[in-house]
Amino acid sequence: MKQFFLFFAAAATLYGWDGTLVDKNSSNPIADAIVSDSKHSVRSDSNGTFSIDTDEKMIHIKAYGYRPATLSQDTNNSVTSLESIRVKALYLTFWGASNNSPRLKKALDLIETTQINAVVVDVKNEYGSTLFWTKFKQANSYGAHLKRTNRDIEKFMKRLKDRNIYTIARIVTFKDELQASNNYEYAIKKNDANKTIWRNHDEMAWVDPYDKRSHEYAIRMAEEAAKVGFDEINFDYVRFPAKEGLCLAEENTQKNRIKAIGNFLDLAQERLRKYGVFISVDIYGNVCWSKDDNGIGQTIESLAKHADYIAPMLYPSGFASGSFGKKYPAKHPYIVIYRSIKHIEDKISPLRIRPWLQYFKDYSRSKVYYKKEEIQAQIKAADETHTNGWMLWSPSSKYDFEILK
C-alpha cells in the first residue's frame, strides 16, 4: 500500500503546537487536514502548516484519504508516517463479528489475500442491541447488552489492528426499538387519539430526531466504539422515517428536518473530536438525484457540511424501473454507480464519497444474481470516479475469493 509520511515540524509547548504536514512521496503539502485536541479544531493551510493553541499532550490528525493519526508531545521533532487508504470494506453482521464466527475468519483470510482492507461492524443494530458490553448504563438498563455476540472486544480489535485493518463502527441511529419502547416521551408516535408508538413495516420503533435525548443516546454509543479503537463511526438511519403524518416534537418541514440532522452531526463531531475518529453517514442512493430532502432530512449539500464522508447506498436494485433509462437498473450496475457519483461530484469531492455496493441477489423484478461480473462492475465504477473506496453489503456476510481477488 502506498505510504505517506507526516513531517511534524516544530514545537509542542504548554501554550501552542505548530506543525507542517507534507506528502513524503511528492513533498507536496497536505492542505485542509483537520488538526484537533479535545476542545477545538484547526485546518492546515495551503502550505500544510497549522498552529493549534492547546495545553494537551496529544492531538489528532484527520485528512481525507488517509488513516487517522494521533501525535503526542513525545513525538515532537519526529516524523510520523501516515498511510493513504482507499477503503475497500466488507460488512460483518452482528453475528459475523463474533470472535468465533466463521464469517470473521473468512473475512480475515480475504483481507490477507485480496484487495479488501477494511471491515464495517454493527456496534448497535436497529433493534438497539450492542455488539459488546459497554459502559453506557442507560442502554444496559434496557438490556441492550443481553444479546451481544462479542464477549471480548479487546481481542477482536487487536486481531484487526494487528493486520492493519481499517475499522468502521456502524451505529443505527434513530431506528431503535429498545430505546423507543423504553422512552415513550420521545419515541415517534402515531398521530391518533392514543398517541401510540409508531412502528415501521418490520415492527421497529424509532426515536424522534428532533429530540436532543435521541442525539445524546446515539453519540454516547459512538463514544463507546471510539474508546475501543474504531477508526470511523458510520451513522446509519440518521434520518426521519419516510412516512407522513407522524407525531413529532417540531413542525415537520424540510428546513426543520435538515437542521435537526445537522445539529446531531455537529454534536457528534464535537463530542467525538477527542478520539480522532472520522464520521460517515449512510444515505439512500436516490438522495444523489433528489432536489429536496425526500421528507427525511438528507441532502448532499447539507450532509457535506457536517460529516467527513458520505456513503450512498447505491444498490442498483433500489432504483425504480426506468431509472437511468433502463427498465431494470439492476442489470446495469456500472451505469448506476458511475452516473450517481458523477452527478454529485460538484457538491462534494469524490474523495469524501464512499458508496455501499450491492452484494446480494436483485430483489426487484429482474431477479438477477449478483456474482463476479455485477460486483466487479460496481467496483470498477467506484474506482473510475475516484471515490474514497467502497463498502460491500452482504446481509449474510458471505463473500467469495474469486470475486474479490
Secondary structure, 3 states (H helix, E strand, C coil): CCEEEEECCCCECCCCEEEECECCCCCCECCCCEEECCCCEEECCCCCEEEECCCCCEEEEECCCECCEEEEHHHCCCEEEEEECCEEEEEECCCCCCCCCHHHHHHHHHHHHCCCCEEEEEEECCCCCECCCCCCHHHHHCCCCCCCCCCCHHHHHHHHHCCCCEEEEEEECCECHHHHHCCHHHECEECCCCCCECECCCCCEEECCCCHHHHHHHHHHHHHHHHCCCCEEEEECCCCCCCCCEECCCCCCHHHHHHHHHHHHHHHHHHHHHHCCEEEEEEEHHHHCCCCCCCCCCCHHHHHCCCCEEEEECCHHHCCCCHHHCCCHHHCHHHHHHHHHHHHCCCCCHHHECCEEECCCCCCCCCCCCCHHHHHHHHHHHHHCCCCEEEEECCCCCCCHHHHC
